[in-house]
């Protein structure tokens, strides 16, 4: 196992610790401060340790991961559903509603994951 480079101090933190902290919506550095101030808006800096987080841009990564996860779950579910027992309107409405709810539920976790990975790799851009 290689030691982390001195230029990237965040890389010294355990990968799974960073993943766990950001999946539960906490600061990737200390694990105590909140990661989001609203549904998907990250805080400018951690209220506990002061780590700057507002400049990290996850862009399309969370949407891609959400589509990947929800798409696989819903695709499998649609194959298992008894389509001949209910009308097409009921089935399509139910599947659509479940897809929307699952997407809205998964998206904050996906964004937290990407913010944590970008923070750990210190690959943050300066564009804003």
QUIHUPE-V114959 format. One record per pair of residues at least 24 apart in sequence whose ideal C-beta (glycine too) atoms are under 10 Angstrom apart, sorted by the first residue. I is the first residue (numbers start at 1). J is the second residue. Records with the same first field share a line. If there is no record, write none. Layout:
I->J / J
This chain:
5->122
7->122
8->120 / 121 / 122 / 123
9->122
10->51 / 116 / 118 / 119 / 120 / 121 / 122
11->120 / 121 / 122
12->120
13->116 / 119 / 120
14->120
15->116 / 117 / 120
17->116 / 120
18->113 / 115 / 116 / 117 / 119 / 120 / 121
19->112 / 113 / 116 / 117 / 120
20->116
21->112 / 116 / 119
22->53 / 109 / 111 / 112 / 113 / 114 / 115 / 116 / 117 / 118 / 119 / 120
23->108 / 109 / 110 / 112 / 113 / 116
24->109 / 112
25->108 / 109 / 111 / 112 / 115
26->112 / 116
27->51 / 53 / 115 / 116 / 119
28->53 / 56 / 112 / 115 / 116 / 117 / 118 / 119 / 120
29->53 / 116 / 119 / 120
35->108 / 111 / 112 / 115 / 116 / 119
36->108 / 111 / 112 / 115
39->104 / 107 / 108 / 111
40->107 / 108 / 110 / 111 / 112
41->111
42->111 / 112 / 115
51->119
52->119 / 124
53->115 / 116 / 118 / 119 / 124
54->128
55->118 / 124 / 125 / 126 / 127 / 128
56->114 / 115 / 116 / 117 / 118 / 119 / 122 / 123 / 124 / 125
57->114 / 115 / 118 / 124 / 125 / 127 / 128
58->110 / 111 / 112 / 113 / 114 / 115 / 116 / 117 / 118
59->114 / 118 / 125
60->114
61->110 / 111 / 113 / 114 / 115 / 117 / 118
62->106 / 107 / 108 / 109 / 110 / 111 / 112 / 113 / 114 / 115
63->103 / 107 / 110 / 111 / 114
64->110 / 114
65->106 / 107 / 109 / 110 / 111 / 113 / 114
66->102 / 103 / 104 / 105 / 106 / 107 / 108 / 109 / 110 / 111
67->103 / 106 / 107 / 110
68->106 / 110
69->102 / 103 / 106 / 107 / 109 / 110
70->98 / 99 / 100 / 101 / 102 / 103 / 104 / 105 / 106 / 107 / 110
71->99 / 102 / 103
73->98 / 99 / 102 / 106
74->98 / 99 / 102 / 103
77->102
